[in-house]
């Protein structure tokens, strides 16, 4: 799970990763013969080798187009970019507007050989703070943007902040809403390596890659998930 990419090595921290580190990680995947998959390809696959990876980017910030995409193309790595629909062409206001979000034209310009698009909600709010009616409205407005702009978006969702109802009837109703909106799979954070077949299609784990991660840390996360040691 990635967010922002920067050409400035000294700004590689938290949700922002330097281009040098990102390239180092992609080079490692390429050199070790990992196979990358789009999120949409997971539905029809029952098992993977240990050298399978799914690369995801949240928020479709413009820096992903400028700095991540050329490296994905260079190393022939597929990635899924998740869109917060109400922020298209604006700024990531949940982060004080520090990063510009891609425009419709930029989203359409992405090379479909290496990038597919997915859902990251409309309002980018925590699902646990929303009623079932508000969650459905969030989906309705997302689909409006998709239809009005003829965007090709995979039926996959990355939860904003990794947040979703995790217990009881709230979880059951939430998953029912996802299914009724034809969402085929959804991604939490979790920081664990997934095994196949998936135990829950709406609770797929992602591993949080940070700007301060060393290559050694990245290798261990790739194998074992997030370790407190790093």
C-alpha positions as CSV (number, residue, x, y, z in Angstrom):
1,X,0.0,0.0,0.0
2,X,1.5,3.2,-1.2
3,X,0.4,6.9,-1.1
4,X,2.7,9.7,-2.3
5,X,6.0,9.6,-4.3
6,X,8.5,12.4,-4.2
7,X,11.7,13.1,-6.2
8,X,13.2,14.6,-3.0
9,X,15.0,12.0,-1.0
10,X,15.0,14.0,2.2
11,X,11.2,14.1,2.3
12,X,10.8,10.3,2.3
13,X,8.8,9.9,5.5
14,X,5.5,8.5,6.6
15,X,3.0,8.4,3.7
16,X,5.6,9.9,1.3
17,X,8.2,7.7,-0.3
18,X,11.1,8.9,-2.4
19,X,11.5,7.9,-6.0
20,X,14.8,6.4,-5.2
21,X,13.4,4.1,-2.6
22,X,10.4,3.2,-4.8
23,X,12.6,2.4,-7.7
24,X,14.8,0.3,-5.4
25,X,11.8,-1.7,-4.3
26,X,10.5,-2.2,-7.9
27,X,13.9,-3.2,-9.0
28,X,14.0,-5.8,-6.2
29,X,10.6,-7.2,-7.3
30,X,11.7,-7.3,-10.9
31,X,15.1,-8.8,-10.2
32,X,13.6,-11.6,-8.1
33,X,11.0,-12.4,-10.7
34,X,7.9,-11.4,-8.8
35,X,4.7,-11.4,-10.8
36,X,2.4,-8.4,-10.3
37,X,-1.4,-8.5,-10.5
38,X,-4.2,-6.0,-10.8
39,X,-6.7,-6.2,-8.0
40,X,-9.3,-7.2,-10.5
41,X,-7.4,-10.3,-11.4
42,X,-7.6,-11.7,-7.8
43,X,-11.2,-12.8,-8.1
44,X,-10.5,-15.6,-10.5
45,X,-7.3,-16.9,-9.0
46,X,-7.4,-19.6,-6.3
47,X,-3.7,-19.7,-5.5
48,X,-0.5,-17.8,-6.0
49,X,3.2,-18.6,-5.8
50,X,5.2,-16.9,-3.1
51,X,6.5,-14.5,-5.7
52,X,3.2,-12.7,-6.4
53,X,2.5,-9.1,-5.5
54,X,-0.4,-6.6,-5.7
55,X,0.8,-3.0,-5.7
56,X,-1.8,-0.4,-4.7
57,X,-1.9,3.4,-4.4
58,X,-4.5,5.3,-2.5
59,X,-5.8,8.8,-3.4
60,X,-4.7,9.2,-7.0
61,X,-2.4,12.1,-6.2
62,X,-0.8,13.9,-9.1
63,X,2.7,12.8,-7.9
64,X,1.7,9.2,-8.5
65,X,1.2,10.1,-12.2
66,X,4.5,12.1,-12.4
67,X,6.8,9.9,-10.3
68,X,5.3,6.5,-9.8
69,X,3.9,5.7,-13.2
70,X,7.2,6.0,-15.1
71,X,8.8,3.6,-12.7
72,X,5.9,1.1,-12.9
73,X,6.3,1.2,-16.7
74,X,10.1,0.9,-16.6
75,X,9.9,-2.3,-14.4
76,X,6.7,-3.6,-16.0
77,X,4.8,-3.7,-12.6
78,X,1.0,-3.4,-12.5
79,X,-0.7,-1.3,-9.9
80,X,-4.2,-0.4,-8.8
81,X,-4.9,3.3,-8.0
82,X,-7.9,3.9,-5.7
83,X,-9.9,7.1,-6.3
84,X,-11.6,9.4,-3.7
85,X,-14.2,10.6,-6.2
86,X,-15.3,13.9,-4.7
87,X,-11.7,15.2,-4.7
88,X,-10.9,14.6,-8.4
89,X,-9.1,17.7,-9.7
90,X,-8.8,19.2,-6.2
91,X,-6.5,18.6,-3.2
92,X,-6.3,16.0,-0.5
93,X,-8.1,18.1,2.0
94,X,-8.1,15.3,4.6
95,X,-4.3,16.0,4.7
96,X,-4.7,19.8,4.8
97,X,-4.6,20.0,1.0
98,X,-0.9,19.3,0.7
99,X,-1.2,17.1,-2.5
100,X,-3.0,17.7,-5.7
101,X,-5.5,15.0,-6.9
102,X,-5.5,13.9,-10.5
103,X,-8.0,15.4,-12.9
104,X,-10.5,13.3,-15.0
105,X,-8.2,13.9,-18.0
106,X,-5.2,12.7,-16.1
107,X,-7.0,9.6,-14.8
108,X,-8.0,8.7,-18.4
109,X,-4.4,9.2,-19.6
110,X,-3.0,6.5,-17.3
111,X,-1.6,3.5,-19.2
112,X,-4.1,0.7,-18.7
113,X,-1.3,-1.9,-19.3
114,X,0.1,-0.9,-15.9
115,X,-2.6,1.0,-14.0
116,X,-6.2,0.1,-13.2
117,X,-8.6,2.3,-11.1
118,X,-10.6,1.3,-8.0
119,X,-12.9,2.8,-5.5
120,X,-11.7,4.8,-2.4
121,X,-15.1,6.2,-1.5
122,X,-16.6,9.5,-2.5
123,X,-16.2,11.7,0.6
124,X,-13.1,9.9,2.0
125,X,-14.7,9.5,5.4
126,X,-14.4,6.7,7.9
127,X,-17.2,4.2,7.3
128,X,-17.7,3.7,11.0
129,X,-18.9,7.3,11.3
130,X,-21.6,6.9,8.5
131,X,-25.1,5.4,8.7
132,X,-26.1,2.7,6.2
133,X,-28.0,5.4,4.2
134,X,-24.9,7.7,4.1
135,X,-22.7,4.8,3.0
136,X,-25.2,4.1,0.1
137,X,-25.2,7.8,-0.8
138,X,-21.4,7.7,-0.9
139,X,-21.6,4.8,-3.4
140,X,-24.3,6.5,-5.4
141,X,-22.3,9.7,-5.9
142,X,-19.2,7.7,-6.8
143,X,-21.1,5.8,-9.5
144,X,-22.4,9.1,-10.8
145,X,-18.9,10.4,-11.4
146,X,-17.9,7.1,-13.1
147,X,-20.9,7.2,-15.4
148,X,-20.7,10.9,-16.2
149,X,-17.0,10.7,-17.1
150,X,-17.0,7.2,-18.7
151,X,-14.3,6.0,-16.3
152,X,-13.3,2.4,-16.2
153,X,-13.2,1.5,-12.5
154,X,-12.7,-2.0,-11.1
155,X,-15.4,-3.2,-8.6
156,X,-12.9,-3.1,-5.7
157,X,-12.7,-0.8,-2.7
158,X,-9.9,0.4,-0.5
159,X,-11.3,1.6,2.8
160,X,-10.4,5.2,3.7
161,X,-8.0,5.1,6.7
162,X,-8.4,1.3,6.6
163,X,-11.6,1.9,8.5
164,X,-14.8,-0.2,8.4
165,X,-17.3,-1.8,10.9
166,X,-15.5,-4.9,12.2
167,X,-18.0,-6.4,14.6
168,X,-21.6,-7.6,14.9
169,X,-24.6,-6.5,12.9
170,X,-22.9,-3.3,11.7
171,X,-20.3,-5.4,9.9
172,X,-22.9,-7.7,8.4
173,X,-25.0,-4.7,7.1
174,X,-21.9,-3.0,5.8
175,X,-20.8,-6.1,3.8
176,X,-24.4,-6.4,2.5
177,X,-24.1,-2.8,1.2
178,X,-20.8,-3.6,-0.6
179,X,-22.3,-6.7,-2.2
180,X,-25.4,-4.8,-3.3
181,X,-23.2,-2.2,-5.0
182,X,-21.4,-5.0,-6.9
183,X,-18.1,-4.6,-5.0
184,X,-16.3,-7.8,-5.5
185,X,-13.5,-7.2,-3.0
186,X,-12.4,-4.7,-0.4
187,X,-9.1,-3.8,1.3
188,X,-8.3,-3.0,4.9
189,X,-4.7,-2.4,6.1
190,X,-4.0,-5.2,8.5
191,X,-0.3,-5.5,7.5
192,X,-0.4,-9.2,7.0
193,X,0.5,-11.3,4.0
194,X,-2.6,-12.8,2.4
195,X,-3.0,-16.5,1.8
196,X,-5.2,-18.0,-0.9
197,X,-8.0,-18.7,-1.3
198,X,-8.9,-15.5,0.6
199,X,-10.8,-16.0,3.9
200,X,-12.9,-12.9,3.5
201,X,-13.2,-11.0,0.2
202,X,-14.1,-7.8,2.1
203,X,-11.1,-7.9,4.5
204,X,-8.1,-8.3,2.3
205,X,-4.9,-7.2,4.0
206,X,-2.5,-4.6,2.6
207,X,1.0,-3.9,3.9
208,X,1.7,-0.3,4.7
209,X,5.0,0.8,3.0
210,X,6.5,3.9,4.7
211,X,8.9,6.5,3.5
212,X,11.4,5.7,6.1
213,X,11.5,2.0,5.3
214,X,14.9,0.6,4.3
215,X,15.1,-2.0,1.5
216,X,15.7,-4.6,4.2
217,X,12.5,-3.6,5.9
218,X,10.7,-3.8,2.6
219,X,12.0,-7.3,2.0
220,X,10.8,-8.5,5.4
221,X,7.4,-6.8,5.0
222,X,7.0,-8.5,1.7
223,X,7.6,-11.9,3.3
224,X,6.0,-11.5,6.7
225,X,4.0,-8.4,6.9
226,X,4.7,-5.4,9.2
227,X,7.2,-6.1,11.9
228,X,7.6,-3.9,15.0
229,X,11.4,-4.3,14.6
230,X,11.3,-1.9,11.7
